[in-house]
Amino acid sequence: MFLAAQYNVASGGQRRLTFGELYSLALGGQSPFISLMAFGTPLVAIAGSGAALSMMVATALVLINGSATFLIARRFKRGGGYYVYSLYGLSERLGFVVGWMYLLYSLAYGGSLVVAGAYIIKIVASSYGASLPDYAYVAAVAAVVIGVALAGVKASAKFAWYTSLLGIAVIVAISGYLFWRSGLKLYNPFVGLTPGVLYGALYGLGIPSGYGAITPLAGEAKRPAHVGLAILSAIGTGGALATFFFYALAALGFTGNLARFLLTEFGVPGLVFISAMGLASGGLGGVAYIMAASRVIYNMARDGFFHVSLASSRGGRPLAAEALAAAAMLALLLSAALIGGLAGALEFLGALAGLLNLFVHAAAGVSLARISLRRLSIRRVFEALGGAAAAIFSIALVINGLGEAEKLVGLTFMGWLVLGFFYLEILDIIRAGEEKEE
């Protein structure tokens, strides 16, 4: 029996997260420091000296999407994020599809940060002559991530708070140093554009997009309205830091492997410190998105889309959903590392996360437009226009990204979407059979 509504299950968590904790979890979901390596390395390789402009485009789109998410998040007290927005704003079936796509997004995005941490460790280990299979590095970092995630939301929020502050301080310091090394060179980022600027923005989306980790946590916030405020604050912080970072890199004339550059630029002390930050920051991102995925699994199970056992909770925590999300992320990361190695996995997961990010935000934009037009007013008309604009921009970039991304990325994106529709049809058949038996 899939219908969790027939069982007495918890509401998804106690309201205990403050604005500061939500903000730190949003930045933690970004993992500001490791995001620059995870998404910045392929971004620089694709856009070259246009990386700063790619980041500007990405930040602008994330702000548009984040504003739409902010507006729609205020209307819901229930946890579940984009899944719930589409479930009530569009239809039950579209709600499932968005939730289904969000699950892969959260695993790919959080997983890319974990892989980046593993990639850093591999670079450091290889510089000292050590050689292990790529999946071994992934397994080691993932074990730490899963352990922290299963320790609970409150512990994860504290971990996020301190790591985020340190990551921001490090980014500011490194950006300032690189800009100083360039001779404080100022330039016009709109001159001499490279062909990869728009495609590079697909990776740039991943840097200030950590707020996706907290959208499903409205049910665990002391004040649900704080979710939207934390979203906009995190976007502004992450986008500004990343843009300045890439601007400083371009002023220096750098277009190579960003991860290797940062690990070798500051000597042995920098190598040790950046490696430690990579582990902590990458782990933080993995934790945030395991939590986010588990809350969506839990809410979808409550609504009858998954088995009722995944809607169980203990002490306000959906332990079964958390365990499934952790296992799914581990399986995805090990598969990606075995197929393409750490470098290939980083590029694959980053592009996939970017496309899925745009998909779920397009759905959120449409949901906002539809909900806003139910009761007409000047304010609601503007909200509807904002939601429509967010959806149009997101869909346009999805189409462009599918055309430029590696074939495996497009196949995975479309394959997961088709698999979701098949699952939904099978579920309808099961439900119809149960109704006949009754």
LOZA-479613 format. One record per residue (C-alpha): residue in three letters; x, y, z. Coordinates in steps of 0.5 Angstrom, whole numbers, padded with zeros to 4 digits, always signed. Example, Ala and Ser with C-alpha at 12.3 -4.5 7.8 and 13.67 -1.06 7.14 Angstrom:
REM residues 2
ALA+0025-0009+0016
SER+0027-0002+0014
This chain:
REM residues 438
MET+0000+0000+0000
PHE+0003+0007-0002
LEU-0002+0011+0001
ALA+0002+0014+0007
ALA-0004+0018+0009
GLN-0008+0012+0011
TYR-0002+0012+0017
ASN-0001+0016+0023
VAL+0006+0019+0021
ALA+0010+0025+0024
SER+0009+0032+0020
GLY+0016+0032+0018
GLY+0020+0035+0023
GLN+0020+0040+0029
ARG+0020+0047+0028
ARG+0027+0049+0031
LEU+0032+0052+0025
THR+0033+0060+0026
PHE+0034+0065+0020
GLY+0042+0064+0022
GLU+0042+0057+0021
LEU+0038+0057+0015
TYR+0043+0062+0012
SER+0049+0058+0014
LEU+0045+0052+0011
ALA+0044+0056+0005
LEU+0051+0058+0004
GLY+0053+0051+0007
GLY+0049+0048+0001
GLN+0053+0052-0004
SER+0060+0051+0000
PRO+0063+0057-0002
PHE+0070+0055-0002
ILE+0069+0048-0006
SER+0064+0051-0011
LEU+0069+0055-0014
MET+0073+0049-0015
ALA+0067+0044-0017
PHE+0064+0049-0022
GLY+0069+0054-0023
THR+0074+0049-0026
PRO+0070+0047-0032
LEU+0067+0054-0032
VAL+0074+0057-0033
ALA+0076+0051-0038
ILE+0070+0053-0042
ALA+0069+0061-0042
GLY+0077+0062-0041
SER+0077+0070-0039
GLY+0070+0071-0040
ALA+0069+0067-0033
ALA+0067+0073-0030
LEU+0062+0075-0035
SER+0059+0068-0034
MET+0059+0068-0027
MET+0055+0075-0028
VAL+0050+0072-0032
ALA+0049+0066-0028
THR+0048+0070-0021
ALA+0043+0075-0025
LEU+0039+0068-0027
VAL+0040+0065-0020
LEU+0037+0072-0017
ILE+0031+0072-0021
ASN+0030+0065-0020
GLY+0031+0066-0012
SER+0026+0072-0012
ALA+0021+0067-0015
THR+0023+0062-0010
PHE+0022+0067-0004
LEU+0015+0069-0007
ILE+0013+0062-0007
ALA+0016+0060-0001
ARG+0012+0065+0003
ARG+0006+0062+0001
PHE+0007+0055+0004
LYS+0009+0052+0011
ARG+0009+0045+0009
GLY+0016+0042+0008
GLY+0018+0039+0001
GLY+0020+0045-0003
TYR+0020+0045-0010
TYR+0016+0039-0010
VAL+0010+0042-0006
TYR+0010+0048-0010
SER+0009+0045-0016
LEU+0004+0040-0013
TYR-0001+0045-0010
GLY+0001+0050-0016
LEU+0000+0046-0022
SER-0002+0039-0021
GLU-0001+0033-0017
ARG+0002+0029-0023
LEU+0007+0035-0025
GLY+0008+0036-0017
PHE+0011+0029-0018
VAL+0015+0030-0024
VAL+0018+0036-0021
GLY+0020+0032-0014
TRP+0023+0027-0018
MET+0027+0031-0022
TYR+0029+0035-0016
LEU+0032+0029-0012
LEU+0037+0028-0018
TYR+0039+0035-0018
SER+0040+0035-0010
LEU+0044+0028-0011
ALA+0048+0031-0017
TYR+0049+0038-0014
GLY+0051+0036-0007
GLY+0055+0030-0010
SER+0059+0035-0014
LEU+0061+0038-0008
VAL+0063+0031-0005
VAL+0067+0029-0011
ALA+0071+0036-0011
GLY+0073+0035-0004
ALA+0075+0028-0006
TYR+0079+0031-0013
ILE+0083+0036-0008
ILE+0085+0030-0004
LYS+0087+0026-0010
ILE+0091+0032-0012
VAL+0095+0032-0006
ALA+0096+0025-0005
SER+0099+0024-0012
SER+0104+0030-0011
TYR+0107+0026-0005
GLY+0107+0019-0009
ALA+0101+0016-0007
SER+0096+0013-0012
LEU+0089+0010-0010
PRO+0083+0009-0015
ASP+0079+0015-0016
TYR+0073+0011-0013
ALA+0077+0010-0006
TYR+0077+0018-0005
VAL+0070+0018-0007
ALA+0068+0013-0002
ALA+0072+0016+0004
VAL+0069+0023+0003
ALA+0062+0020+0002
ALA+0063+0016+0009
VAL+0065+0023+0013
VAL+0059+0026+0009
ILE+0054+0021+0011
GLY+0056+0020+0018
VAL+0055+0028+0019
ALA+0048+0028+0015
LEU+0046+0022+0020
ALA+0048+0026+0026
GLY+0042+0030+0025
VAL+0039+0037+0022
LYS+0042+0041+0029
ALA+0049+0038+0029
SER+0049+0040+0021
ALA+0047+0047+0022
LYS+0052+0048+0027
PHE+0057+0045+0022
ALA+0055+0049+0017
TRP+0055+0056+0021
TYR+0063+0055+0022
THR+0065+0052+0016
SER+0061+0057+0012
LEU+0064+0063+0015
LEU+0071+0060+0014
GLY+0070+0059+0007
ILE+0068+0066+0006
ALA+0074+0069+0009
VAL+0078+0064+0005
ILE+0075+0067-0001
VAL+0076+0074+0000
ALA+0083+0073+0002
ILE+0085+0069-0004
SER+0081+0074-0009
GLY+0084+0080-0006
TYR+0091+0077-0006
LEU+0090+0075-0014
PHE+0087+0082-0015
TRP+0093+0085-0012
ARG+0098+0080-0016
SER+0095+0082-0022
GLY+0097+0089-0021
LEU+0090+0091-0019
LYS+0088+0091-0026
LEU+0081+0094-0028
TYR+0078+0091-0035
ASN+0072+0091-0038
PRO+0069+0084-0038
PHE+0064+0085-0043
VAL+0070+0086-0048
GLY+0073+0080-0052
LEU+0067+0075-0051
THR+0069+0068-0052
PRO+0064+0063-0055
GLY+0063+0059-0048
VAL+0060+0065-0044
LEU+0053+0062-0044
TYR+0055+0055-0043
GLY+0060+0057-0038
ALA+0054+0060-0034
LEU+0051+0053-0033
TYR+0056+0051-0029
GLY+0056+0058-0026
LEU+0049+0057-0023
GLY+0052+0052-0018
ILE+0056+0057-0014
PRO+0051+0061-0011
SER+0045+0056-0012
GLY+0046+0053-0005
TYR+0039+0056-0003
GLY+0036+0049-0006
ALA+0038+0046+0000
ILE+0034+0049+0005
THR+0027+0050+0001
PRO+0025+0043+0003
LEU+0026+0045+0010
ALA+0020+0050+0011
GLY+0017+0045+0016
GLU+0023+0045+0021
ALA+0024+0053+0021
LYS+0022+0057+0027
ARG+0019+0062+0022
PRO+0017+0059+0015
ALA+0018+0066+0012
HIS+0025+0066+0014
VAL+0027+0061+0008
GLY+0026+0066+0003
LEU+0030+0071+0006
ALA+0036+0066+0007
ILE+0035+0065+0000
LEU+0036+0072-0002
SER+0042+0073+0003
ALA+0045+0067+0001
ILE+0045+0069-0007
GLY+0048+0076-0006
THR+0053+0073-0002
GLY+0055+0067-0006
GLY+0054+0071-0013
ALA+0058+0077-0011
LEU+0064+0073-0008
ALA+0065+0069-0014
THR+0064+0074-0019
PHE+0070+0078-0016
PHE+0074+0071-0015
PHE+0073+0070-0023
TYR+0074+0078-0024
ALA+0081+0077-0021
LEU+0083+0071-0024
ALA+0082+0074-0031
ALA+0086+0080-0029
LEU+0091+0075-0027
GLY+0091+0072-0034
PHE+0089+0065-0031
THR+0085+0060-0036
GLY+0088+0053-0033
ASN+0086+0048-0028
LEU+0083+0052-0022
ALA+0084+0046-0017
ARG+0091+0045-0019
PHE+0093+0052-0019
LEU+0090+0054-0012
LEU+0093+0048-0009
THR+0100+0050-0012
GLU+0100+0057-0011
PHE+0101+0058-0003
GLY+0106+0053-0002
VAL+0106+0047+0003
PRO+0102+0051+0009
GLY+0097+0053+0003
LEU+0096+0046+0001
VAL+0095+0043+0008
PHE+0090+0048+0009
ILE+0086+0048+0002
SER+0086+0041+0003
ALA+0082+0041+0010
MET+0078+0046+0007
GLY+0076+0042+0001
LEU+0074+0036+0006
ALA+0070+0040+0010
SER+0067+0045+0005
GLY+0065+0039+0000
GLY+0062+0035+0006
LEU+0058+0041+0008
GLY+0055+0041+0001
GLY+0054+0033+0001
VAL+0050+0034+0008
ALA+0046+0040+0006
TYR+0043+0036+0000
ILE+0042+0029+0003
MET+0038+0033+0008
ALA+0034+0036+0003
ALA+0033+0030-0002
SER+0031+0026+0005
ARG+0025+0031+0006
VAL+0023+0031-0001
ILE+0023+0023-0001
TYR+0019+0024+0006
ASN+0014+0029+0003
MET+0013+0025-0003
ALA+0012+0018+0001
ARG+0007+0022+0005
ASP+0003+0024-0001
GLY+0003+0016-0003
PHE+0008+0017-0009
PHE+0013+0012-0005
HIS+0012+0007+0000
VAL+0009+0009+0006
SER+0016+0006+0010
LEU+0019+0012+0007
ALA+0014+0017+0011
SER+0016+0014+0018
SER+0020+0019+0023
ARG+0023+0018+0029
GLY+0024+0024+0034
GLY+0022+0029+0028
ARG+0027+0026+0023
PRO+0025+0022+0017
LEU+0031+0017+0018
ALA+0029+0012+0013
ALA+0029+0017+0008
GLU+0035+0020+0010
ALA+0038+0013+0009
LEU+0036+0012+0002
ALA+0038+0019+0000
ALA+0045+0018+0003
ALA+0045+0011+0000
ALA+0043+0014-0007
MET+0048+0019-0007
LEU+0054+0014-0005
ALA+0051+0010-0011
LEU+0051+0016-0016
LEU+0058+0018-0014
LEU+0061+0011-0014
SER+0058+0010-0021
ALA+0061+0017-0024
ALA+0068+0016-0021
LEU+0068+0009-0024
ILE+0066+0011-0031
GLY+0069+0018-0032
GLY+0074+0018-0026
LEU+0074+0024-0021
ALA+0075+0030-0027
GLY+0070+0027-0031
ALA+0065+0026-0025
LEU+0066+0033-0023
GLU+0064+0036-0030
PHE+0059+0031-0031
LEU+0055+0032-0025
GLY+0056+0040-0025
ALA+0053+0040-0032
LEU+0047+0035-0030
ALA+0046+0039-0024
GLY+0046+0046-0028
LEU+0040+0043-0032
LEU+0036+0040-0027
ASN+0037+0047-0023
LEU+0034+0050-0029
PHE+0028+0045-0029
VAL+0026+0045-0022
HIS+0026+0053-0022
ALA+0022+0053-0029
ALA+0017+0049-0025
ALA+0017+0054-0019
GLY+0016+0060-0024
VAL+0010+0057-0027
SER+0007+0055-0020
LEU+0008+0062-0018
ALA+0005+0065-0024
ARG-0001+0061-0023
ILE-0002+0062-0016
SER-0001+0069-0017
LEU-0007+0070-0022
ARG-0012+0066-0018
ARG-0013+0073-0014
LEU-0012+0079-0019
SER-0009+0085-0016
ILE-0003+0089-0018
ARG+0002+0086-0014
ARG+0000+0079-0016
VAL+0000+0081-0023
PHE+0008+0083-0022
GLU+0009+0077-0018
ALA+0006+0073-0024
LEU+0010+0076-0029
GLY+0016+0075-0025
GLY+0015+0068-0025
ALA+0014+0067-0032
ALA+0020+0071-0033
ALA+0024+0066-0029
ALA+0021+0060-0033
ILE+0022+0063-0039
PHE+0030+0065-0038
SER+0031+0058-0035
ILE+0028+0054-0040
ALA+0032+0058-0045
LEU+0038+0056-0042
VAL+0036+0049-0041
ILE+0035+0048-0049
ASN+0042+0051-0050
GLY+0045+0047-0045
LEU+0042+0041-0048
GLY+0045+0043-0054
GLU+0052+0044-0052
ALA+0053+0039-0046
GLU+0056+0032-0047
LYS+0052+0027-0049
LEU+0052+0023-0043
VAL+0049+0029-0039
GLY+0043+0030-0044
LEU+0042+0022-0044
THR+0042+0022-0036
PHE+0037+0028-0036
MET+0032+0026-0041
GLY+0033+0019-0039
TRP+0031+0020-0031
LEU+0025+0025-0034
VAL+0022+0019-0038
LEU+0024+0014-0032
GLY+0019+0018-0028
PHE+0014+0018-0032
PHE+0014+0011-0033
TYR+0014+0010-0025
LEU+0008+0015-0025
GLU+0004+0010-0030
ILE+0006+0004-0026
LEU+0004+0007-0020
ASP-0003+0009-0023
ILE-0004+0002-0025
ILE-0003+0000-0018
ARG-0007+0005-0015
ALA-0013+0003-0020
GLY-0012-0004-0018
GLU-0013-0003-0010
GLU-0019+0001-0012
LYS-0022-0005-0015
GLU-0020-0009-0010
GLU-0024-0005-0005
